[in-house]
Amino acid sequence: MQRRMKMNKKVLKDVLLVVIFTVFAAQLRVHPFDTTFRIGLGVIVFAMGCLYKKDIPVLWTGVLVSLAILGFRTGMSVWGGDIALSSAFLTHIPGSLYYAFFAALLKYSKVLSLEHQPIQRGIVLGFMDFTSNVFEIMLRFLLLQEWIVGDSIGMHLLSLLIIGMLRMFLVTGLYSTTQNQRLRLMQRAENKKLEELVLLTSSLQAEVFYLQKSAQDMDRLTKESYEIYKSLMEKKERLLGRKALEISRMMHEVKHDYTRINTGLKKLLKTPEHTDYTFSEVLDLSIKVHQNYSIDTDKHIHFTRDLQVDFAPKDPLVWTSILNNIIANGVEAIPRRGNIHIELYEEEKELILKILDNGRGIDPKDSKHIFIPGFSNKLDEASGCYSNGLGLSHVENLVEFFNGSIEVSSEKEKGTTFLIQVAKNNVIRGENSEL
């Protein structure tokens, strides 16, 4: 009930706004035939209001506009000139009823439903404007004995038709332009939300990968603990054997818990929006994110790309994680200004991905340690703390998951190049996998 009252209040507010703006716009007019007949901007505002405010009752709004214009013009005529109230009232009836007639045509012609056909809508509205003007001319003749078109009926009617078409194409043009702009803004907002969702899902996907890896490690440890148990029992070490068996049982339980969590997360992450991503789209997203990150950290980094091939990854989220970690490494290695370049090409049955930056480079004594979990020589100047050193080790694990390889070459103060090689049938959707 309250919701209906709120809706009714909103509709009433919209109707009043359309009435008020139409009344004032209707005073901006010209008299093309040197008579009391006028061509104004009121119908443009009224038609725009009916297009935008789809919930308003078109016919009743048109009737209210007619009454408001009749009262306003009659009052202005009586107040500003030497004319009787009855004469002023009669003079302005045809012009005000134009809006009620136009509203009736709007309601019963279904022209408002031509949402995606602006040209057809403009033509129909133009003929409706013309028809309403003819209706007003006939009323003037019947009520005021005023025949405004003279002898050249054809030329005057053609002029009215052209004016009607121009006014209504202006209406449909403005409406279509603003609607397209609104749709673009909505699409931009949706794309931003989708980008944030993909990045968040990519982070979760990384955790799923580690859960899966941990479950496999626990399965291996369970088997090894059981083998130790059997060995100890053969040696009559029953106490230690029972301990080994207990450890094996506990590891088996933990593995099941990890598997349940992993399965649940995979179901959550299996969203249809991600299935159609190509590598180039994943790369575009990663570049966009790190462009914003570099701006936020007061860096000027130029990103370039050379994709000689493109492909639909079996798991776009894994590639999102790989690209994010390596590109972030490059951004952090560049002090203020620099370049990051990404290449993708194929050699026989392999895809080759190169990511190059011209940052500080890696000290030769550190290059063999960069893929070790926990190793880092990056100091956060704001916090005074070193990075946790998990990014590149995570990348290596993901690449190895594809049975691929990753190499790094670097020269101090000149830059770093990461080279990833993977078999095409292990990463391209639809290809037979060797995994």
Secondary structure, DSSP 8 states (H G I E B T S, - for coil): -HHHHHHHHHHHHHHHHHHHHHHHHTTSEE-TTSSS--EESHHHHHHHHHHH-TTS-HHHHHHHHHHHHHHHHHHHHHHHSS--HHHHHHHHHHHHHHHHHHHHHHHHH-GGG-TT-HHHHHHHHHHHHHHHHHHHHHHHHHHH---TT-S-HHHHHHHHHHHHHHHHHHHHHHHHHHHHHHHHHHHHHHHHHHHHHHHHHHHHHHHHHHHHHHHHHHHHHHHHHHHHHHHHHHTT-HHHHHHHHHHHHHHHHHHHHHHHHHHHHHHHH--GGGTT--HHHHHHHHHHHHHHHHHHTT-EEEEEEEES----BS-HHHHHHHHHHHHHHHHHH-SSEEEEEEEEEEETTEEEEEEEE-SS---TTTGGGTTSTT----B-TTT--B--S-HHHHHHHHHHHTT-EEEEEEETTTEEEEEEEEEHHHHBTTS----
